[in-house]
Amino acid sequence: MNQYAAGAMPSNKVICDLRSDTVTKPDAEMRAVMAAAEVGDDVYGEDPSIIRLEATLAERLGKEAGLFCASETQSNLIAMLSQCGRGEEVITGRGYHVHKYEAGGASALGGIVFDALPVTADGSLKVEDVLQAIKDDDPHFPMSRLLSLENTHNGQAIAGEVMSILVSAAQAHGLSTHLDGARLFNATTVLGVEAKQLADPFDTISVCLSKGLGAPVGSVLLGSKDVVARARRWRKMLGGGMRQAGVLAAAGLYALENNVERLHEDHQRAEALADILLKSGIGTVKQASNMVFWQCPSRHIGVVQAQLAQRGIVLSGADHGVMRLVMHKDVSDAAFTTLSHVLQDVL
Ligand SMILES: *Cc1c(COP(=O)(O)O)cnc(C)c1O
């Protein structure tokens, strides 16, 4: 089992789904904006909505150009393929998404090798480990080409200063750097900084629109004009050149305008939920941005899952005795109240 494993779906009506923030559905306003979107053929570079989305995020993150991709997995894959050749190496964290949860795409499709380092308690890497992992130019070794970091990691926001130190160490040895910012705006919300600040040290950064931001599809890869031009060719090669996808970009633009500012509400709810679990004295609880991780004996998890399922609340399966509960915009006030009450009762 892993943290993405589907839990048991309740047979009654689902009132909220806490497996992930990917479960959000486009609301009526977002659908209206999608229906009205101006579109064109994006492979010809003629979709005004996609052009606007790419330019908006490039501006917001302080990069020259952007590329609309089908998913964050595709953005990350394209970032690696654009900056790393066959037999060359990406240095990253052992539990980071690019290494653990992307089906080995960079290795399978790009012949790229990973050196995955232990992740520290704060979700980052140790600079000594990164320096040690960067290989000499020696025929025995793959060429170390790219350092790939993640923010947030398991909900944990990592300070810009911590990332900058790691990036500087990599750059001093000629490596490029990528940030998997699937939940970048959760990080900026926790840290109270502009997205630009977190994106600044990196050559490329990917941002997901279909997690807490509530768009149905999409991710954008940002970087210099040069790297984005290479990325565009890779996207075509991977079959990711989409045509009138402006209907999707319009949802992304709507999400950026309307759903970033509300992320703190998800964080507050995660804190409240962590508080209830902590007060029960059962197991250990960790909360970070919109996520709560509850580690306790499986019999407790089983009871909680069953009781919540009866009320239409879906939870994911436990990963090594740890259950992940994720807050997002489609958890209604009523559902959250029910969740809190049932948890208090059961525990
Ligand atoms: C979810 C996630 C991805 C992959 O996103 P998809 O859009 O599901 O492909 C990549 N990186 C991180 C850190 C994620 O949480």
Ligand as a Chemical Component Dictionary entry (heavy atoms), coordinates in Angstrom:
data_LIG
# 
_chem_comp.id                   LIG 
_chem_comp.type                 NON-POLYMER 
_chem_comp.pdbx_formal_charge   0 
_chem_comp.three_letter_code    LIG 
# 
loop_
_chem_comp_atom.comp_id 
_chem_comp_atom.atom_id 
_chem_comp_atom.alt_atom_id 
_chem_comp_atom.type_symbol 
_chem_comp_atom.charge 
_chem_comp_atom.model_Cartn_x 
_chem_comp_atom.model_Cartn_y 
_chem_comp_atom.model_Cartn_z 
_chem_comp_atom.pdbx_ordinal 
LIG C1 C1 C 0 0.964  15.003 -7.385  1  
LIG C2 C2 C 0 2.388  15.314 -7.534  2  
LIG C3 C3 C 0 3.022  15.188 -8.777  3  
LIG C4 C4 C 0 2.327  14.597 -9.995  4  
LIG O1 O1 O 0 1.190  15.276 -10.376 5  
LIG P1 P1 P 0 0.164  14.670 -11.423 6  
LIG O2 O2 O 0 -0.526 15.895 -11.918 7  
LIG O3 O3 O 0 -0.683 13.738 -10.646 8  
LIG O4 O4 O 0 0.929  14.000 -12.496 9  
LIG C5 C5 C 0 4.344  15.548 -8.862  10 
LIG N1 N1 N 0 5.018  16.003 -7.787  11 
LIG C6 C6 C 0 4.456  16.144 -6.582  12 
LIG C7 C7 C 0 5.256  16.678 -5.433  13 
LIG C8 C8 C 0 3.120  15.792 -6.415  14 
LIG O5 O5 O 0 2.556  15.910 -5.205  15 
# 
loop_
_chem_comp_bond.comp_id 
_chem_comp_bond.atom_id_1 
_chem_comp_bond.atom_id_2 
_chem_comp_bond.value_order 
_chem_comp_bond.pdbx_ordinal 
LIG C1 C2 SING 1  
LIG C2 C3 SING 2  
LIG C2 C8 DOUB 3  
LIG C3 C4 SING 4  
LIG C3 C5 DOUB 5  
LIG C4 O1 SING 6  
LIG O1 P1 SING 7  
LIG P1 O2 DOUB 8  
LIG P1 O3 SING 9  
LIG P1 O4 SING 10 
LIG C5 N1 SING 11 
LIG N1 C6 DOUB 12 
LIG C6 C7 SING 13 
LIG C6 C8 SING 14 
LIG C8 O5 SING 15 
# 
